[in-house]
Amino acid sequence: MIDRGRLARLSEREAAVFAERNPRSAAAYADAGHLFGRVPMTWMNKKAGAFPLYAESARGNRVVDIDGNEYIDFALGDTGAMAGHSPAPVVDAVGRRIYEQGGMTMMMPTTDAEWVGAELSRRFGMDAWSFTLTATDANRWAIRLVRALTGRSKILFHSYCYHGSVDESLIVVGPDGEGMDRPGNVGAPVPVTETSRVAEFNDVRSLKQQLKHGDVAAVLIEPALTNIGIVLPEPGYHDEVRRLTRKYGALLIIDETHTFSAGPGGATQAWGLEPDVVVIGKAIGGGIPSGAYGLSAELARGILDRDDLDIVDMGGVGGTLAGSPLSVAAMRATLEHVLTDAAFDEMIATAKAFTDGVRAIIAEFELPWSINQLGARAEYRFATPYPSNGTDAAAAADPELEDYLHLALANRGILLTPFHNMALMCPTTTLDDVAAHHAALRDVIRPLVSGD
């Protein structure tokens, strides 16, 4: 049991250190009066201290802030920089497009796009790909397509899933076991139960009950929940998801945006899954905005053969800048030279060392915590055993403890993803970096459990 008084004192001490270390970041935040929430994107206000750290530079898994402090970065842009910051092959490819070839966006295709489509097919098994700028956009267009194909209106999600800012996905299981708006949802266009159904992850009975209504166009699923801790599927769960979707006439969309960490073809390849649609974003562009959705050949034909669907202009458009020469050049460089099969082998091995070390620290201090690993990604949670669904994982959150850990680790040169305890390995993350995290974590936990 954590002594809350001690936690408060330690948090206050670390906050003072944080303020002393980062006066320029504090001043920049104070001066940012023309930005909504004082940041360029409100997610950046998910911070443990009184202000966010302002970046000066970043390479590989190292970040330097404007006060000159260097960090080992395990956040990696919340997966967007899983390739590492500014990997040389991506910088070179983007530089060629900008400085030599010209034409960053032209509404004209380049041959890089077919290479990327073929490589995504090799990795994820889908036959036809279309590009967007974010996975949120890819999910939105996938939803529209499956509604058109099936004639059904609703999409089924798992409670506390992550599919970006897709309106339909902001649904959780309420106290009565039925769906309700996720707490804090902003400006929902309609009550979420009009567009969506929800089941608990790993709950086959709940999933079946929702599918039996006969109005679900598709189940849109993360192979493992990732934004509420890493909630792994129980043995056989995905087999049941696929069996039940086929039985009740629903399609299956797998969103690999975060679960891409499971391997070069995400969980789809690693676990032998059989989706009708795959969505991916963030990491595939090496830091350049990119997203994609892939369709089975049958689905692609079913859509393109429909005379009543305006696919060119109204259904499948990923945005004016989607599929641009710049974006596909970055995707090709990332997939061909950075996030390769061999790179994933190393990243996953490094993540295993991270996981094993944190598990040993949890045992050393006899903490009621646990850690899960998903390929190159690991996350500890303040519960044991690790929760098996999103609602239980949400209940295990401890914002005060989380803020203390994040702030204290940042003061010791370690960055985790700001809104949970996720650590991601990129191709340049080393075992020495992992050891540095473990040393800092011990240093942070020791006074918490044994006194100041």
C-alpha positions as CSV (number, residue, x, y, z in Angstrom):
1,M,0.0,0.0,0.0
2,I,1.4,3.4,-1.0
3,D,1.5,6.0,1.7
4,R,-0.4,8.9,0.1
5,G,1.2,11.5,2.4
6,R,4.7,10.3,1.4
7,L,3.7,10.2,-2.3
8,A,2.5,13.9,-2.0
9,R,5.8,15.0,-0.4
10,L,7.9,13.2,-3.0
11,S,5.8,14.6,-5.8
12,E,6.2,18.1,-4.4
13,R,10.0,17.6,-4.2
14,E,10.2,16.3,-7.8
15,A,8.0,19.1,-9.1
16,A,10.5,21.6,-7.5
17,V,13.4,19.9,-9.2
18,F,11.5,19.8,-12.5
19,A,10.9,23.6,-12.3
20,E,14.5,24.3,-11.5
21,R,15.8,22.1,-14.3
22,N,13.5,23.6,-17.0
23,P,13.1,27.4,-16.7
24,R,13.0,28.0,-20.5
25,S,10.3,25.4,-21.0
26,A,8.3,27.1,-18.2
27,A,8.8,30.5,-19.8
28,A,7.8,29.2,-23.3
29,Y,4.6,27.7,-21.9
30,A,3.8,30.9,-20.0
31,D,4.3,32.9,-23.2
32,A,2.1,30.7,-25.4
33,G,-1.1,32.8,-25.1
34,H,-2.1,32.4,-28.7
35,L,-2.4,28.6,-28.6
36,F,-5.5,26.8,-27.4
37,G,-4.5,25.4,-24.1
38,R,-1.1,27.0,-24.6
39,V,0.1,24.1,-26.8
40,P,-0.1,23.3,-30.5
41,M,-2.2,20.2,-29.9
42,T,-4.1,19.7,-26.6
43,W,-2.8,16.2,-26.0
44,M,0.5,17.9,-25.2
45,N,-1.1,19.1,-22.0
46,K,-1.1,15.6,-20.7
47,K,1.9,16.3,-18.5
48,A,3.0,15.4,-15.0
49,G,4.6,18.8,-14.2
50,A,3.2,22.3,-14.3
51,F,4.3,22.7,-17.9
52,P,5.4,20.5,-20.8
53,L,9.0,20.1,-21.8
54,Y,9.8,22.0,-25.0
55,A,11.9,20.1,-27.6
56,E,15.0,21.5,-29.1
57,S,16.3,18.4,-31.1
58,A,15.9,14.7,-31.4
59,R,17.8,11.8,-33.0
60,G,17.2,8.1,-32.6
61,N,16.0,7.6,-29.1
62,R,17.5,10.8,-27.7
63,V,15.7,14.0,-27.1
64,V,17.2,17.4,-26.0
65,D,14.9,20.1,-24.5
66,I,15.4,23.8,-24.8
67,D,17.1,23.9,-21.4
68,G,19.7,21.5,-22.7
69,N,18.6,18.4,-20.8
70,E,19.0,15.2,-22.7
71,Y,16.6,12.3,-22.3
72,I,16.4,8.6,-23.2
73,D,13.1,8.6,-25.0
74,F,10.8,5.6,-24.4
75,A,7.7,7.5,-25.4
76,L,8.8,8.0,-29.1
77,G,5.9,10.3,-29.9
78,D,3.3,7.8,-28.6
79,T,4.4,5.3,-31.3
80,G,4.6,7.9,-34.1
81,A,8.4,7.7,-33.8
82,M,8.7,4.0,-33.4
83,A,11.4,4.2,-36.2
84,G,13.3,6.5,-33.9
85,H,13.6,10.3,-34.4
86,S,14.7,11.4,-37.8
87,P,16.1,8.1,-39.0
88,A,18.7,8.7,-41.7
89,P,17.0,6.8,-44.6
90,V,13.7,8.7,-44.1
91,V,15.5,12.0,-43.8
92,D,17.4,11.2,-47.1
93,A,14.2,10.1,-48.9
94,V,12.3,13.2,-47.8
95,G,15.3,15.4,-48.6
96,R,15.4,14.0,-52.2
97,R,11.8,14.7,-52.7
98,I,12.0,18.2,-51.4
99,Y,15.3,19.4,-52.7
100,E,16.0,17.3,-55.8
101,Q,12.7,16.1,-57.2
102,G,10.3,18.7,-55.9
103,G,6.6,18.3,-55.5
104,M,5.7,17.5,-52.0
105,T,2.0,17.3,-52.8
106,M,0.6,17.3,-56.3
107,M,-2.6,15.1,-56.5
108,M,-0.5,12.8,-58.8
109,P,0.7,9.3,-57.9
110,T,4.3,8.3,-57.8
111,T,5.7,4.8,-58.2
112,D,6.7,4.7,-54.5
113,A,3.0,4.2,-53.7
114,E,2.8,0.8,-55.4
115,W,6.0,-0.3,-53.6
116,V,4.5,0.6,-50.3
117,G,1.2,-1.1,-51.1
118,A,3.1,-4.3,-52.1
119,E,5.2,-4.3,-48.9
120,L,2.1,-3.7,-46.7
121,S,0.5,-6.7,-48.5
122,R,3.5,-8.8,-47.7
123,R,3.3,-7.9,-44.1
124,F,-0.4,-7.7,-43.4
125,G,-1.9,-9.9,-46.1
126,M,-4.4,-7.4,-47.5
127,D,-4.6,-7.1,-51.3
128,A,-5.5,-3.4,-52.0
129,W,-4.3,-0.3,-50.1
130,S,-5.4,3.3,-49.9
131,F,-3.5,6.0,-48.0
132,T,-4.5,8.7,-45.6
133,L,-2.6,11.1,-43.3
134,T,-3.6,9.5,-40.0
135,A,-5.0,6.2,-38.7
136,T,-8.1,8.1,-37.5
137,D,-8.8,9.0,-41.1
138,A,-8.2,5.5,-42.3
139,N,-10.6,4.1,-39.6
140,R,-13.3,6.6,-40.7
141,W,-13.1,5.6,-44.3
142,A,-13.0,1.9,-43.5
143,I,-16.1,2.4,-41.4
144,R,-17.9,4.1,-44.3
145,L,-16.9,1.3,-46.7
146,V,-18.1,-1.5,-44.5
147,R,-21.4,0.2,-44.0
148,A,-21.8,0.6,-47.7
149,L,-21.0,-3.1,-48.3
150,T,-23.1,-4.6,-45.6
151,G,-26.0,-2.1,-45.5
152,R,-25.7,-2.1,-41.7
153,S,-25.2,1.0,-39.6
154,K,-23.4,0.0,-36.4
155,I,-19.8,-0.7,-35.6
156,L,-18.8,-2.8,-32.6
157,F,-15.9,-1.8,-30.4
158,H,-14.2,-3.0,-27.2
159,S,-14.5,-0.9,-24.1
160,Y,-11.6,1.5,-23.7
161,C,-10.2,0.7,-27.2
162,Y,-8.1,3.2,-29.1
163,H,-8.9,4.2,-32.6
164,G,-7.9,7.8,-32.6
165,S,-10.7,10.4,-32.5
166,V,-13.2,8.3,-34.4
167,D,-16.6,9.4,-33.0
168,E,-18.1,5.9,-33.1
169,S,-15.3,4.4,-31.0
170,L,-15.8,6.6,-27.9
171,I,-18.0,4.0,-26.3
172,V,-17.5,2.0,-23.1
173,V,-19.4,-0.6,-21.2
174,G,-21.6,1.1,-18.5
175,P,-22.6,-0.1,-15.1
176,D,-25.6,-1.9,-16.6
177,G,-23.4,-3.8,-19.0
178,E,-24.6,-1.8,-22.0
179,G,-22.9,0.9,-24.0
180,M,-22.5,4.5,-22.9
181,D,-20.4,7.5,-24.0
182,R,-16.9,7.3,-22.8
183,P,-16.5,9.8,-19.9
184,G,-15.2,13.2,-21.1
185,N,-16.2,12.7,-24.7
186,V,-16.3,16.2,-26.4
187,G,-19.2,17.2,-28.6
188,A,-20.5,13.9,-29.7
189,P,-22.6,14.4,-32.9
190,V,-25.2,11.9,-31.7
191,P,-25.5,9.6,-28.7
192,V,-22.8,7.0,-29.3
193,T,-25.2,4.1,-28.9
194,E,-26.9,5.2,-32.1
195,T,-23.8,4.3,-34.1
196,S,-22.0,1.8,-32.1
197,R,-22.1,-1.3,-29.9
198,V,-19.5,-2.4,-27.3
199,A,-18.2,-5.5,-25.6
200,E,-15.5,-6.1,-23.0
201,F,-12.3,-7.3,-24.4
202,N,-11.8,-11.1,-23.9
203,D,-15.5,-11.5,-23.2
204,V,-16.9,-13.9,-25.9
205,R,-20.4,-13.9,-24.4
206,S,-20.7,-10.1,-24.5
207,L,-19.4,-10.0,-28.0
208,K,-21.9,-12.6,-29.1
209,Q,-24.8,-10.8,-27.4
210,Q,-24.0,-7.6,-29.3
211,L,-23.5,-9.3,-32.7
212,K,-26.8,-11.2,-32.4
213,H,-28.7,-7.9,-32.9
214,G,-27.9,-8.2,-36.6
215,D,-27.1,-4.6,-37.2
216,V,-23.3,-4.6,-36.9
217,A,-21.4,-3.9,-40.1
218,A,-18.0,-4.6,-38.6
219,V,-16.1,-5.3,-35.5
220,L,-13.2,-2.7,-35.3
221,I,-10.6,-4.1,-33.0
222,E,-7.2,-3.6,-31.7
223,P,-5.6,-7.0,-31.4
224,A,-4.5,-6.0,-27.9
225,L,-5.8,-2.9,-26.1
226,T,-3.0,-0.4,-25.9
227,N,-4.1,2.9,-24.6
228,I,-5.4,1.7,-21.3
229,G,-2.4,-0.4,-20.6
230,I,-1.5,-3.4,-22.7
231,V,-4.4,-5.8,-22.3
232,L,-3.5,-9.0,-24.1
233,P,-6.0,-11.4,-25.7
234,E,-6.7,-14.6,-23.9
235,P,-5.9,-17.8,-25.7
236,G,-8.5,-18.4,-28.4
237,Y,-10.2,-15.0,-28.2
238,H,-9.3,-13.9,-31.7
239,D,-10.5,-17.2,-33.1
240,E,-13.9,-16.6,-31.5
241,V,-14.0,-13.0,-32.8
242,R,-13.4,-14.2,-36.3
243,R,-15.9,-17.1,-36.0
244,L,-18.6,-15.0,-34.5
245,T,-18.2,-12.1,-37.0
246,R,-18.6,-14.6,-39.9
247,K,-21.6,-16.3,-38.2
248,Y,-23.4,-13.0,-37.8
249,G,-22.5,-11.4,-41.1
250,A,-20.1,-8.7,-39.8
251,L,-16.8,-7.8,-41.2
252,L,-13.6,-7.6,-39.2
253,I,-11.4,-4.5,-39.2
254,I,-8.1,-4.8,-37.3
255,D,-6.4,-1.5,-36.3
256,E,-2.6,-2.1,-36.0
257,T,-1.7,1.5,-35.3
258,H,-0.2,0.7,-31.9
259,T,0.0,-3.1,-32.2
260,F,2.4,-2.7,-35.1
261,S,4.9,-3.1,-32.3
262,A,4.1,-6.9,-32.3
263,G,6.3,-7.4,-35.3
264,P,6.9,-6.3,-38.9
265,G,3.3,-7.3,-39.8
266,G,1.8,-6.4,-36.5
267,A,-0.3,-8.8,-34.6
268,T,-2.1,-9.8,-37.8
269,Q,1.1,-11.5,-39.0
270,A,2.5,-12.5,-35.6
271,W,-0.7,-14.2,-34.5
272,G,-2.1,-15.4,-37.8
273,L,-5.2,-13.3,-37.8
274,E,-7.7,-13.1,-40.7
275,P,-9.1,-9.6,-41.0
276,D,-11.2,-8.2,-43.9
277,V,-9.6,-4.8,-43.4
278,V,-6.4,-3.6,-41.8
279,V,-5.8,-0.1,-40.6
280,I,-2.4,1.3,-39.7
281,G,-0.9,4.7,-39.2
282,K,1.7,6.8,-37.2
283,A,4.9,4.7,-37.3
284,I,4.9,3.7,-41.0
285,G,5.9,7.2,-42.1
286,G,8.9,7.5,-39.8
287,G,7.6,10.8,-38.4
288,I,5.9,12.1,-41.6
289,P,2.1,12.0,-41.3
290,S,0.9,8.8,-42.9
291,G,-1.9,6.2,-42.6
292,A,-3.3,3.4,-44.6
293,Y,-6.1,1.0,-44.9
294,G,-5.9,-2.3,-46.7
295,L,-8.8,-4.4,-48.1
296,S,-9.1,-8.0,-49.1
297,A,-9.4,-8.5,-52.8
298,E,-13.1,-9.6,-52.4
299,L,-14.0,-6.4,-50.5
300,A,-12.1,-4.2,-53.0
301,R,-14.0,-5.8,-55.9
302,G,-17.3,-5.5,-54.1
303,I,-16.8,-1.8,-53.6
304,L,-15.3,-0.9,-57.0
305,D,-18.0,-2.8,-58.9
306,R,-20.8,-0.8,-57.3
307,D,-22.2,1.8,-59.7
308,D,-24.1,3.6,-56.9
309,L,-20.9,4.4,-54.9
310,D,-18.8,7.4,-55.9
311,I,-15.5,6.0,-54.7
312,V,-13.4,8.6,-56.6
313,D,-14.9,11.6,-54.8
314,M,-17.1,10.6,-51.9
315,G,-16.1,7.3,-50.4
316,G,-12.5,6.4,-49.8
317,V,-10.9,9.8,-49.9
318,G,-8.1,10.0,-47.4
319,G,-7.7,13.8,-47.7
320,T,-6.2,16.1,-50.3
321,L,-2.6,15.5,-49.0
322,A,-3.0,11.8,-48.6
323,G,-0.8,9.6,-50.7
324,S,1.4,12.6,-51.5
325,P,4.9,12.1,-53.0
326,L,6.4,13.2,-49.6
327,S,4.3,10.8,-47.5
328,V,4.8,7.7,-49.7
329,A,8.5,8.4,-50.0
330,A,8.7,8.5,-46.2
331,M,6.7,5.3,-45.9
332,R,8.9,3.5,-48.4
333,A,12.1,4.5,-46.6
334,T,10.7,3.5,-43.2
335,L,9.5,0.1,-44.3
336,E,12.4,-0.7,-46.6
337,H,15.3,0.5,-44.5
338,V,14.3,1.2,-40.8
339,L,11.4,-0.9,-39.5
340,T,12.6,-4.0,-41.2
341,D,12.1,-7.6,-40.1
342,A,15.6,-7.7,-38.6
343,A,15.0,-4.5,-36.8
344,F,11.9,-5.9,-35.1
345,D,13.9,-8.9,-33.9
346,E,16.3,-6.6,-32.1
347,M,13.5,-4.2,-30.8
348,I,11.5,-7.1,-29.4
349,A,14.5,-8.6,-27.7
350,T,15.3,-5.3,-26.1
351,A,11.7,-5.0,-25.0
352,K,11.9,-8.4,-23.3
353,A,15.0,-7.2,-21.4
354,F,13.0,-4.1,-20.3
355,T,10.0,-6.3,-19.3
356,D,12.1,-8.8,-17.4
357,G,13.9,-6.0,-15.5
358,V,10.8,-4.2,-14.5
359,R,9.2,-7.5,-13.4
360,A,12.3,-8.1,-11.2
361,I,12.0,-4.5,-9.7
362,I,8.3,-5.1,-8.9
363,A,9.2,-8.3,-7.1
364,E,12.2,-6.7,-5.3
365,F,10.0,-4.0,-3.8
366,E,7.0,-6.3,-3.4
367,L,4.7,-4.0,-5.3
368,P,1.2,-5.0,-6.3
369,W,2.0,-4.1,-9.9
370,S,2.5,-6.1,-13.2
371,I,3.9,-5.6,-16.6
372,N,2.8,-6.8,-20.1
373,Q,4.8,-6.9,-23.3
374,L,3.5,-6.5,-26.9
375,G,6.5,-7.0,-29.2
376,A,8.6,-3.9,-29.0
377,R,6.2,-2.3,-26.5
378,A,5.9,-2.8,-22.7
379,E,3.8,-1.2,-20.0
380,Y,3.5,-1.6,-16.3
381,R,0.1,-1.2,-14.5
382,F,-0.7,-0.7,-10.9
383,A,-2.6,-4.0,-10.5
384,T,-1.8,-7.7,-10.2
385,P,-2.6,-9.8,-12.1
386,Y,-2.7,-7.5,-15.1
387,P,-6.3,-6.6,-16.0
388,S,-7.9,-8.6,-18.8
389,N,-10.3,-6.0,-20.1
390,G,-10.5,-2.3,-20.6
391,T,-12.8,-1.5,-17.8
392,D,-10.7,-3.2,-15.2
393,A,-7.6,-1.6,-16.7
394,A,-9.1,1.8,-16.4
395,A,-10.1,1.1,-12.8
396,A,-6.4,0.3,-12.0
397,A,-5.3,3.8,-13.0
398,D,-3.6,5.9,-10.3
399,P,-3.0,9.4,-11.6
400,E,-1.1,10.7,-8.6
401,L,1.3,7.8,-8.6
402,E,1.6,7.9,-12.4
403,D,2.5,11.6,-12.3
404,Y,5.1,11.1,-9.6
405,L,6.8,8.3,-11.6
406,H,6.7,10.3,-14.8
407,L,8.0,13.5,-13.2
408,A,10.7,11.8,-11.2
409,L,11.9,9.7,-14.2
410,A,12.0,12.8,-16.4
411,N,14.2,14.5,-13.8
412,R,16.6,11.5,-14.2
413,G,16.6,11.7,-18.0
414,I,14.0,9.1,-18.8
415,L,10.8,9.8,-20.8
416,L,7.8,7.5,-20.8
417,T,4.5,8.1,-22.8
418,P,2.9,11.0,-20.9
419,F,-0.5,9.5,-20.2
420,H,0.4,6.0,-19.1
421,N,3.4,3.8,-18.3
422,M,4.2,2.7,-21.9
423,A,7.8,2.2,-23.0
424,L,8.6,1.6,-26.7
425,M,11.8,0.4,-28.2
426,C,13.1,1.8,-31.5
427,P,16.0,0.4,-33.6
428,T,18.5,2.5,-31.7
429,T,17.3,1.6,-28.2
430,T,20.1,-0.3,-26.4
431,L,20.3,-2.6,-23.4
432,D,22.3,0.2,-21.7
433,D,19.3,2.5,-22.2
434,V,17.1,-0.2,-20.6
435,A,19.5,-0.5,-17.7
436,A,19.4,3.3,-17.3
437,H,15.6,3.2,-17.0
438,H,15.8,0.4,-14.5
439,A,18.3,2.3,-12.3
440,A,16.2,5.4,-12.4
441,L,13.0,3.4,-11.6
442,R,14.7,1.8,-8.6
443,D,15.8,5.3,-7.5
444,V,12.3,6.6,-7.8
445,I,10.5,3.7,-6.1
446,R,12.9,3.3,-3.1
447,P,11.8,6.4,-1.2
448,L,8.2,5.7,-2.1
449,V,8.2,2.4,-0.3
450,S,10.9,2.9,2.4
451,G,10.6,6.6,3.4
452,D,12.3,9.8,2.4
